[in-house]
């Protein structure tokens, strides 16, 4: 009897340990081997690295943590040709996932639109989840996006309330990426609101230069270094692997950085806070809905925001001064109640198309 009890307790401890490990995506293997050769849950990455500490990695963490906890096989697919990848390359990655037995394919990034539509039509029995995508009108596609303007607003508001008066924004996608445009427009709105409250006038250098591929570069680092050298105090690094060049420029010039998508504070001491969207948790939520059968109720598209606790700032790790957690929570509650509404109708390219702002001057740098 005692041996049986010990065995049960031992198994319970092992199960608890396993669940604990799968709760931390970094402890979950990126590559698993399927004896049958079938990988049930697949991820097709956007441009940039799988481990970009941003959009790709956040989505992948949601995929693999969900699959690992369920005991499902999973696999990631990287489209060929890197930053020069084409729609055909993306389709071939999705086709490989479907041919590999995927029941669900999760694709990250708006650039996947054409390839995903083609793949969904070619493989009608596969369910496609489109992170950062738009409504497709196809029965086997569920697109989900985020209210980036809301967490962008919180980042800009916190920066100005924290005492910064010369801000920067360096975005990915060349000014055509809808998510980055919403981030940037929300950032300006939040900075302006805080400046009005404080009776200040704020300047923001705003650029899409060198960010088309969402990658770091010597040219990008040089540009941002010139900003810091001529007065910019903090830059919102809004473009995946661009973070590396921007944080390096900040470190060399005693500047500060706002991260994006995920909490990037552990990557550099220059990070004061990050504009978060629940990429990992949102992906898990969508997979949950697929596996419990409720995903059809969303009619092909859902946008997650402050009301779903899907966007915000990481108050556990931020290094903001002169802006308290209580003040932050008050802004969040105002958003949730509708008393504070952030305009999501951002312009592509030049944000001044949506201006002017009463207490902010935006210097648009091409």
DAQUI-V215624 format. One record per residue. N is the residue number from 1. RES is the residue in three letters. SS is DSSP state (alpha for helix, beta for strand, coil for the rest). D_LAST is the distance of its C-alpha to the last C-alpha in Angstrom with 1 decimal. Layout:
BEGIN
((N RES SS D_LAST) (N RES SS D_LAST))
END
This chain:
BEGIN
((1 UNK coil 75.2) (2 UNK alpha 73.5) (3 UNK alpha 72.0) (4 UNK alpha 70.6) (5 UNK alpha 69.0) (6 UNK alpha 67.5) (7 UNK alpha 66.0) (8 UNK alpha 64.5) (9 UNK alpha 63.0) (10 UNK alpha 61.6) (11 UNK alpha 60.0) (12 UNK alpha 58.5) (13 UNK alpha 57.1) (14 UNK alpha 55.6) (15 UNK alpha 54.0) (16 UNK alpha 52.6) (17 UNK alpha 51.1) (18 UNK alpha 49.6) (19 UNK alpha 48.0) (20 UNK alpha 46.7) (21 UNK alpha 45.0) (22 UNK alpha 43.4) (23 UNK coil 42.0) (24 UNK coil 39.7) (25 UNK alpha 37.5) (26 UNK alpha 37.2) (27 UNK alpha 41.0) (28 UNK coil 40.9) (29 UNK coil 40.9) (30 UNK coil 37.9) (31 UNK coil 40.4) (32 UNK coil 43.8) (33 UNK coil 46.5) (34 UNK coil 48.0) (35 UNK coil 51.6) (36 UNK coil 51.5) (37 UNK coil 48.2) (38 UNK coil 46.8) (39 UNK coil 43.7) (40 UNK coil 43.7) (41 UNK beta 40.3) (42 UNK beta 37.3) (43 UNK beta 33.6) (44 UNK beta 31.0) (45 UNK coil 27.8) (46 UNK coil 24.2) (47 UNK coil 21.9) (48 UNK coil 22.1) (49 UNK coil 25.3) (50 UNK coil 28.2) (51 UNK coil 28.4) (52 UNK coil 24.8) (53 UNK coil 26.0) (54 UNK coil 24.0) (55 UNK alpha 24.0) (56 UNK alpha 26.1) (57 UNK alpha 28.5) (58 UNK alpha 29.0) (59 UNK alpha 29.9) (60 UNK alpha 32.1) (61 UNK alpha 33.9) (62 UNK alpha 34.8) (63 UNK alpha 36.1) (64 UNK alpha 38.2) (65 UNK alpha 39.5) (66 UNK alpha 40.7) (67 UNK alpha 42.3) (68 UNK alpha 43.9) (69 UNK alpha 45.5) (70 UNK alpha 46.9) (71 UNK coil 48.1) (72 UNK coil 46.0) (73 UNK coil 44.8) (74 UNK beta 41.0) (75 UNK beta 38.6) (76 UNK beta 34.9) (77 UNK beta 33.4) (78 UNK coil 30.3) (79 UNK coil 29.1) (80 UNK coil 29.3) (81 UNK coil 26.7) (82 UNK alpha 24.3) (83 UNK alpha 20.6) (84 UNK alpha 21.8) (85 UNK coil 24.2) (86 UNK coil 25.1) (87 UNK alpha 26.8) (88 UNK alpha 30.0) (89 UNK alpha 29.5) (90 UNK alpha 29.0) (91 UNK alpha 32.0) (92 UNK alpha 34.1) (93 UNK alpha 33.4) (94 UNK alpha 34.4) (95 UNK alpha 37.4) (96 UNK alpha 38.5) (97 UNK alpha 38.4) (98 UNK alpha 40.5) (99 UNK alpha 42.9) (100 UNK coil 43.2) (101 UNK coil 44.8) (102 UNK coil 42.0) (103 UNK coil 43.0) (104 UNK beta 39.6) (105 UNK beta 36.2) (106 UNK beta 33.3) (107 UNK beta 29.9) (108 UNK beta 26.6) (109 UNK coil 23.2) (110 UNK alpha 22.2) (111 UNK alpha 21.7) (112 UNK alpha 25.5) (113 UNK alpha 26.3) (114 UNK alpha 27.6) (115 UNK alpha 29.5) (116 UNK alpha 31.0) (117 UNK alpha 32.2) (118 UNK alpha 33.9) (119 UNK alpha 35.4) (120 UNK alpha 36.7) (121 UNK alpha 38.4) (122 UNK alpha 39.8) (123 UNK coil 41.1) (124 UNK coil 42.3) (125 UNK coil 44.4) (126 UNK coil 41.5) (127 UNK beta 39.5) (128 UNK beta 35.8) (129 UNK beta 33.8) (130 UNK beta 30.1) (131 UNK beta 28.0) (132 UNK coil 24.8) (133 UNK coil 26.1) (134 UNK coil 27.0) (135 UNK coil 30.5) (136 UNK coil 32.1) (137 UNK coil 35.4) (138 UNK coil 37.3) (139 UNK coil 40.3) (140 UNK coil 39.4) (141 UNK beta 35.8) (142 UNK beta 34.8) (143 UNK beta 31.1) (144 UNK beta 30.1) (145 UNK beta 26.9) (146 UNK beta 26.2) (147 UNK coil 25.2) (148 UNK alpha 22.1) (149 UNK alpha 21.4) (150 UNK alpha 24.8) (151 UNK alpha 24.2) (152 UNK alpha 20.6) (153 UNK alpha 22.5) (154 UNK alpha 25.1) (155 UNK alpha 22.7) (156 UNK alpha 20.9) (157 UNK alpha 24.4) (158 UNK alpha 25.9) (159 UNK alpha 23.4) (160 UNK alpha 24.0) (161 UNK alpha 27.7) (162 UNK coil 27.8) (163 UNK coil 27.0) (164 UNK coil 23.3) (165 UNK coil 21.6) (166 UNK beta 18.3) (167 UNK beta 16.4) (168 UNK beta 13.3) (169 UNK beta 12.0) (170 UNK beta 10.6) (171 UNK beta 11.1) (172 UNK coil 12.4) (173 UNK alpha 12.7) (174 UNK alpha 9.2) (175 UNK alpha 9.5) (176 UNK coil 12.9) (177 UNK coil 15.2) (178 UNK alpha 17.4) (179 UNK alpha 18.6) (180 UNK alpha 15.3) (181 UNK alpha 14.3) (182 UNK alpha 17.8) (183 UNK alpha 17.5) (184 UNK alpha 14.5) (185 UNK alpha 16.1) (186 UNK alpha 19.4) (187 UNK alpha 18.1) (188 UNK alpha 17.1) (189 UNK alpha 20.5) (190 UNK alpha 22.5) (191 UNK alpha 21.1) (192 UNK alpha 21.8) (193 UNK alpha 25.3) (194 UNK alpha 26.2) (195 UNK alpha 25.1) (196 UNK alpha 27.3) (197 UNK alpha 30.2) (198 UNK alpha 29.9) (199 UNK coil 29.4) (200 UNK coil 26.3) (201 UNK coil 22.9) (202 UNK beta 20.0) (203 UNK beta 16.5) (204 UNK beta 13.6) (205 UNK beta 10.4) (206 UNK beta 8.4) (207 UNK beta 5.8) (208 UNK coil 6.4) (209 UNK coil 5.7) (210 UNK coil 9.3) (211 UNK coil 10.7) (212 UNK coil 11.7) (213 UNK coil 15.3) (214 UNK coil 15.6) (215 UNK coil 16.9) (216 UNK coil 16.9) (217 UNK coil 16.2) (218 UNK alpha 16.8) (219 UNK alpha 13.2) (220 UNK alpha 12.1) (221 UNK alpha 15.2) (222 UNK alpha 14.5) (223 UNK alpha 11.1) (224 UNK alpha 12.9) (225 UNK alpha 16.0) (226 UNK alpha 14.5) (227 UNK alpha 13.7) (228 UNK alpha 17.3) (229 UNK alpha 18.7) (230 UNK coil 17.5) (231 UNK coil 18.7) (232 UNK coil 16.8) (233 UNK coil 19.8) (234 UNK beta 18.9) (235 UNK beta 16.0) (236 UNK beta 16.3) (237 UNK beta 15.9) (238 UNK beta 15.5) (239 UNK coil 15.7) (240 UNK coil 19.2) (241 UNK coil 19.6) (242 UNK alpha 16.2) (243 UNK alpha 18.6) (244 UNK alpha 20.4) (245 UNK alpha 17.7) (246 UNK alpha 16.7) (247 UNK alpha 20.4) (248 UNK alpha 21.2) (249 UNK alpha 18.8) (250 UNK alpha 20.4) (251 UNK alpha 23.8) (252 UNK alpha 23.4) (253 UNK coil 22.3) (254 UNK coil 24.6) (255 UNK coil 21.8) (256 UNK beta 21.9) (257 UNK beta 20.4) (258 UNK beta 20.7) (259 UNK beta 21.4) (260 UNK beta 21.0) (261 UNK beta 23.5) (262 UNK coil 26.4) (263 UNK coil 27.8) (264 UNK coil 26.1) (265 UNK alpha 28.1) (266 UNK alpha 30.4) (267 UNK alpha 27.7) (268 UNK coil 26.9) (269 UNK coil 28.4) (270 UNK coil 25.0) (271 UNK beta 24.7) (272 UNK beta 26.1) (273 UNK beta 25.8) (274 UNK beta 24.2) (275 UNK beta 23.2) (276 UNK beta 25.8) (277 UNK beta 26.6) (278 UNK coil 30.0) (279 UNK alpha 29.0) (280 UNK alpha 32.2) (281 UNK alpha 34.5) (282 UNK alpha 33.0) (283 UNK alpha 33.6) (284 UNK alpha 37.1) (285 UNK alpha 37.8) (286 UNK alpha 36.9) (287 UNK alpha 39.1) (288 UNK alpha 41.8) (289 UNK alpha 41.8) (290 UNK alpha 42.0) (291 UNK alpha 45.0) (292 UNK alpha 46.8) (293 UNK coil 46.3) (294 UNK coil 44.5) (295 UNK alpha 41.1) (296 UNK alpha 42.2) (297 UNK alpha 42.5) (298 UNK alpha 38.7) (299 UNK coil 38.6) (300 UNK coil 35.8) (301 UNK beta 33.1) (302 UNK beta 32.6) (303 UNK beta 29.9) (304 UNK beta 30.7) (305 UNK coil 29.9) (306 UNK alpha 31.4) (307 UNK alpha 34.7) (308 UNK alpha 35.1) (309 UNK coil 34.1) (310 UNK coil 31.4) (311 UNK beta 28.5) (312 UNK beta 28.5) (313 UNK beta 28.3) (314 UNK coil 30.6) (315 UNK coil 33.0) (316 UNK coil 35.3) (317 UNK coil 32.8) (318 UNK coil 30.4) (319 UNK coil 30.6) (320 UNK coil 29.7) (321 UNK coil 31.7) (322 UNK coil 32.8) (323 UNK coil 32.0) (324 UNK coil 35.0) (325 UNK alpha 35.6) (326 UNK alpha 37.8) (327 UNK alpha 35.0) (328 UNK alpha 32.7) (329 UNK alpha 35.4) (330 UNK alpha 35.9) (331 UNK alpha 32.3) (332 UNK alpha 32.8) (333 UNK alpha 36.1) (334 UNK alpha 34.7) (335 UNK alpha 32.1) (336 UNK alpha 35.0) (337 UNK alpha 37.3) (338 UNK coil 34.8) (339 UNK coil 35.0) (340 UNK coil 31.3) (341 UNK coil 29.1) (342 UNK coil 25.4) (343 UNK coil 23.5) (344 UNK coil 22.3) (345 UNK coil 20.9) (346 UNK coil 17.2) (347 UNK coil 14.7) (348 UNK coil 12.4) (349 UNK coil 8.6) (350 UNK coil 8.5) (351 UNK alpha 11.5) (352 UNK alpha 12.6) (353 UNK alpha 14.2) (354 UNK alpha 16.7) (355 UNK coil 17.2) (356 UNK coil 18.3) (357 UNK coil 19.8) (358 UNK coil 22.9) (359 UNK coil 22.3) (360 UNK beta 18.6) (361 UNK beta 15.8) (362 UNK beta 12.3) (363 UNK beta 9.7) (364 UNK beta 6.4) (365 UNK beta 3.8) (366 UNK coil 0.0))
END
